[in-house]
Amino acid sequence: MTGRDRLVYHNRRAQIYGYLREALSGSFKLPDDDALHGELVAIGVKYTSAGAIQIESKGEIKKCLGFSIDVADACALSMADGVTSRLRGSGSRPKNFNREIVYPRGGVA
């Protein structure tokens, strides 16, 4: 079975960016940041001869853009443990990222 039939990634980096792609097709939204958007669209994707999804190396991207895509990598790493664990709490309800933060008495933020 190839990456075109089901998602098979060439390496962990490609898998993490795949998780980010999956999150963006759901309810996850990116901040309105032109630098982040520019870095994300600069990443090339291809299939290996075995059919696995491979993304362009950081070195190739840096050579093309003239700078490293650190902001995109930081965003993708926020999904490194998978979309489901990021967007859902321990139960079946989605996490509420807009909830009020209550600190214990005398707590430091």
Buried (B, 14 or more C-beta within 10 A) or exposed (E): EEBEEEBBBBEEBBBBBBBBBBBBEEEBEEEEEEEBBEBBEEBEEEBBEEBBBBBBEBEEBEEEEEEEBEBBBEBBBEBBEBBEEBBEEEEEEEEEEEEEEEEEEEEEE
